[in-house]
Amino acid sequence: MGHVATPSTDRRAALSLFSRLRTAEGQQDPFPIYAELRSRGGVVPAPWGGLLVTDFDLCDRILRSANWLEPDARWREKQGPRTRWSAPSAREISRTLPALNPPEHTRVRRAAGSFDRGTIQQIGQTVEQIVEQLLGSFSDQLREGEADFAALVGEQLPIATIGDWLGLPRADWARLRELTHDQVFTQELLPNASQLARSDIAMAELRSYFIELVRERRRHLREDPVSRWITTWDAMEPDQDKADEAVYFLALFVLLAALETTATLLSTMTLQLVDHPDHWNLIAGRPDLIPAFVEETLRFDPPSHVISRVAAADCTLEGLDVGADDMVHLMIGAAHRDPAKHADPDRFDPHRKAAHLAFSGGIHYCLGAPLARLEAQTLLRQLVHRLPQLTLVRRPAMAPRVAFRRLLNLDLALA
Ligand code: HEM
């Protein structure tokens, strides 16, 4: 892959940056590494082929352009049988919404529906109650000493919200969370063989779970999203097995998309709050700044730092030749700190009007963005009103990855 000719020193430098990024230490603070990458240019060749983009406006343009596609099933097939793209988990993901291109993407996205204002209002009441309960248990734990916010709140709110919405039994929530953590490796930037194997195992269990769920809902259709998707697909697709398969892929991906990303947003946001006591006071006194605080968190440290696309045809990008099917990695974690886009980008500023690509852009713009925002804003509002100021007990440990950020703990105590 790749027609890009580069001096081998450039590749070696980029390789060393990425080996640092893939460690827990690199994930503690990837931003100096991104700054080094950006200093080599807004577009640089990736050591493994293709290009890395750190220029914000260019990332934005690529996401909105029809000349750049998702690496779909056809593309993955072309990469050959012994690549990461041929792993069973990668093939399964290639059938879900974010791996489809038009016209199939248009059809499947339309059938998925959206979180309109009415739906969000309805879910909002449930989210208020869930946050109340979670913060209640978290406070109880704090009275005993320190408490892990990531485990007790950050990880719980997304599964309780989406689990309730999809009508998944509460007894299954913990297992689904675990499976999602394993499954994510197939969507990582550079998964190794053992990570892919974990992903494959998790994906097989998720498949059985959701296939059975769709079968059960078809037997007893009710007022829930999975039943609605069955009715929608039955009207579009005469073959019932194909309709059920389409509903399975949608339910599966909605769960996968909703859990880790939102959990990371909730914990990162809370980390910003406890790291800066002035932020806590500011938000407690100015609840009107809550939406902006959430958006600034999404800019400052988005849950996913990389989005990838492939070229639809031969082209050039900032003077570099790109062949059809070559891949570009949009390093959005780095692009969000592009000084050409944001003044003083390394400063967390809740007053900023934070343009960001955390939810992607163009036709694949995150379907669940209103839900993620609802959860984060509700949590932030209740947190500063119900709890006294909290302090960080120790720096959180980070999962050693590149694309999907994950705080393994967020240990807090009363100030
Ligand atoms: C903070 C939380 C979240 C973040 C940062 C996030 C991020 C993203 C990103 C970056 C994409 C696009 C990937 C691409 O362009 O290739 C995406 C797509 C998607 N997200 Fe989210 N997401 C979040 C929460 C959610 C939630 C809560 C749901 C569901 C309820 C959800 C459902 C989806 C779906 C279905 C897509 C595929 C859209 C398409 O390809 O047309 N996401 N998300």
Boltz pocket constraint, residues with backbone or C-beta under 6 A from the ligand:
constraints:
  - pocket:
      binder: B
      contacts: [[A, 70], [A, 97], [A, 98], [A, 99], [A, 109], [A, 162], [A, 253], [A, 254], [A, 257], [A, 258], [A, 259], [A, 261], [A, 262], [A, 265], [A, 302], [A, 303], [A, 304], [A, 307], [A, 308], [A, 357], [A, 358], [A, 359], [A, 360], [A, 361], [A, 363], [A, 364], [A, 365], [A, 366], [A, 367], [A, 368], [A, 369], [A, 371], [A, 372]]
      max_distance: 6.0
